[in-house]
Amino acid sequence: MSAKFEDEPSGGDSVDAMLRQSRLQWPELDVSSMAVIGRLLRAARLTEEVLADRLRRREGRTIANVGDMDLLLALRRAAPSYALTPGQLMRSLIVSSAGLSGRLNRLEREGWITRTISPEDRRSTRVSLTEQALAELDTRIEALFALERELVSVLEPDERATVARALRKLLLSLESAP
């Protein structure tokens, strides 16, 4: 018999419903991992939808999606040059080479980035923020972090710290897996 997730409320969220249905269908299986994995995936998707909606409603040039914003912020954090190689971006963003290429093409067309030959290794390129992109990102950063704070405001500070520690532990395990 599967273990009942101890904190499951009577009404619950969408994952509680999936857990109840799964336990009815497969009473011999332990489906309790769905309480974590299901919520991680669902929370990530819903968070991404909210962030993407706000990005598209923002004045100025449109940022197509959360992945594009993540790439632009990775370059912004690479101060003072605001430049990284595509390989560094791939490791930072955990995106496929094809996915990164399409994203870079779009952001370059829209004037957010430039690509140049690396002065250190002429076989490599450097992806840099344009001056206009840097200025525009700097006007958006506070609103982005304010939105993130708003999204997690349902959690008390100690709950946020506990969730962050638990997710760090999980992520370290996943990132070190072969």
N, C-alpha and C positions, 0 to 999 in steps of 0.2 A: 504494500500500500504506500502511496506517495505521502511525503510529509506535508502537513498543512503549513502554509506560511503563516507564522504566528501573528503578524501585524495586519492580516487581511481584514478589512472592515466588512460589514454586512453588505453594504451597497457597492462600494468600491469603485475602481476605475476600469478602464477598458481591459487592462491586463488581468485584473481580478476575474473578469468575465471569461477571458481566454483560459485562465487557470482552472476555473470551475468546469468549463466545457472539456478541457483536456483531461481532467481527472475523471470525468464521467466516461470519456471515450477510452482512456487507457488507465484504469484504476491500478494496474500493477506497476506502472512507471512512476519514477520520481520526476515530476515536471517542475519542481520548485525553482530550478534555475531560470525558468521563464519569468519569475517575479523580478529578477534583476535584468536579464538580457532583454526581455520584452519592453521593460520600462526604459532602459538605456536607448534602445532603438527608436521607440515611440517618442520619447522626450527629445532625442536628437532631431528627428524629422520635424516635429512641431516647432522646436526652437528655430530650426533652419527656415521653416516657412515664415515665421514671424520676422526674423532678421531679413530675409529676402524681400518681404513685402515692404519693410521700412526702407531698405536700400533703394527699391524702385520708386518709392514715393518721395524721395529726397530731391530737393532742388539741385540744379547743376547736372553734370553728366551722369548718366545712369551707370550704376554698377550692376551687371546682369544677375549676379548670384553671390551666395556666401563664399563659394570657392574663389571667385575673382577677388572679393574683398580680402580673403585670407592671404592670397598671393600678394596683393598690394601692401598689406600690413607686414608681411614677411620682409618685403623690400624696404619698407619704412623703418623697420626695426634694425636693418643692416646699416645703421648710421656709422660713420658720416658719409659713406659713398652711396648709400641707398641702392646698392647693386649686388647681385648674386649670380652665380652661374646657373644654368638650367639644372645641373646635377644637384647643386645645393638646394634649389627650390624643390626638386622632387623629394629629397630627403626631409625637407622641412614641412612639406604639405602632404606627403604620402599620396601622390597622384601618379598615374601611369604616364609614360613618356608621350603617348598619343594624346592623352587628356591635357597634359601640360602644354604640348605644342599648339593645340587648338585654343587653349586659354590665352597663351602668349600672342598668337596671331590676332585674336579679337582685341585684346588690350592694347596691342601696338596700333592696330587700325583706329582705335578710339582715342589714341593719343595719351594713354596712361603710362606707357612704357616705351623705351627704346632698346634695341639690341645692337650691340657693337662687338667687334673682335676684342677678345681679352688681351690687354697689353702683356700679361704674364705668360700666356700660352695662346699663340695665334690659331690653334686648332679649336679653341673654345670661344664661346660668346659670353658676354656679360649682359644681364638684363638689368636695366636701371629705371627708376621712376623719372618721369619728366618733371621739370620744375613746376609746371602747372599741376601735375598730379600730386606732388609733394604738398603744395599749398592747399589744394582741395582736400586731400586726406586729413591734413592738420585741422581743417575746419569741421570735419566729420567725426573725429576720434572721440571727443567728449560725449557726443550724442550716442555713439555706438556703445561705449562703456556704460552710459546711463541706462540704455535699453537692457544690456546684460544684467546690470544690477536690479533693474525692475523685474526681469524674468525670474531671478532667484530670490526676490524679496519675500516670497512665501515661506522661505526657510529662515529660521533663526540663525544668527551668526555661528553658534556652535554646531548647528545642523549642517550649515554650508561647509564648515571646516571638516566635519566627519565625512561628508559626501566627497569632498575634494581628496581627503586622505585615502578613502576606499577606492576611488576612481584612479588615483595615482598608482596605487598598488596593482590594480587590475591592468592598467595601461603598461606599467613596467613589465609585467608578466607577458602581455601580448606583444610588446615591442621587442622583447628578447627571444621570443619563440622562433624556432627555425623556419 
